[in-house]
Amino acid sequence: MHKVIVEGIKVYAYHGCMEEEARLGGNYEVDVVIETDFTEAAKTDDLSKTVDYVTVCEIVKSEMAIRSKLIEQVGKRIVDRIKKEIKGVLKIKVKVNKLNPPINGVVSCVSIEIEE
């Protein structure tokens, strides 16, 4: 089994249940791990035989730009779209990190993770 890992995709987005989050936005980081078989790509040096991480980043940025109250919904949309648009995905894990969330207390981030 092989993995293509794209970590720390930085995005400014407007997710959250509070009105201020919709208006002011916040910083997010998204990690994507895709299990695939890139044996042929390793042999042939052919990008079309593996997962293109540029496409992964584009999908993440596009889905993060669509406002949601919950990062759970955003994460699920990212998973579904990657599975639909990228060939060779055997397994996927997406983690959405909401940095410095506006909660009562000091927390560096809150996260959700989806693995399918």
N, C-alpha and C positions, 0 to 999 in steps of 0.2 A: 504494500500500500504506500502511496506517495501523498504528500500534502503540499498544497500551495497556501502560504500564510501571508496575509496582508494585515499588519498590525498598526494601530495608532492612526487611522484615517481621521484627521482633524476636520471638524465641521462646526460651523456656527449655525444654530437652528432655534426654532421657536416652539418647542414641545413643553407641555406641562398643563396642569389643571388650573393654575392660578393665572389671573388676567395679566399680571406683570410679566410672566414667562412668555405669553403670547405677544406682548408688546416689546419687551426688551431682549428676549432670547437668551441664549447661553452657549457655553462651549461643550462639545461632545467629542468623544473618540470612539471609533468603531473598529473592532477586530474581526477578521473573517478567516476561518480555517476551512479549506476545502480538501476533502480526500478524493483522490482521483488516481488514474493510472497514466503517468507521463513517460512510460518506457519508450514509446515511439518518438516522443519529442526529444528525449535524451539521446537517442540514437541518431536522429536526423537533423537536430537543431532547427526544428520547424515549429513556430509559435502556434500554428493551427492545430497541433497535436497535444496541446496542454491548455490549462486555464490561463487566460490573459488577465493579469492583475490590473491592467489599466481599465478593462471593462468592469472588473469588480469594483474599483474605486468610483467609476462613473455611476454605477447602479446605486452604491451606497450614498453618494452625494445627492443624486436625484431623489431617492426615497426620503432622505433626511430633510430635504427642502419642502416636503409636504407635511404641513402641521398636523400633529396629533396630540391629544391630551396625554397619552401613555406611550412610553418608550417601548413597551411590550408590543404595541401595534406596529410601530416603526420597524422593530426587529423582525417581526413576522413578515412584513412586506418585503424587506431586504432578502430574507431567506427564500420566499416564494419566487421573487423575481430572478434571483441568481439561478435557482433550480430550473426555471422556465427558459432563461435566455442563454445559459452557458452549458455547453455539451460536456459530458464526462464527469459530472458531479455525482460521486457515489455517496458522499456524506458531507454535511455542512454544519459548521458551528459559527454563530454570529453573536458577538457580545457588544452591546451598546452601553457606553459609559457616559453618564451625565455628570460633568465635572462641577464641583462646587454648587451642589443643588441648594435651592433656597428653603432649607428646612430648619427647624428650631434646634440649633447645635452646629458644631463644626464638623463637617464631613467632607472628605476630599472628593468622593464620588459615590453615586449609586449606579448599579448596573443590572442589566438583565442579560440572560444568555439563553439562546435557543440552539438546540442540537437536533438535527433530523438526519 
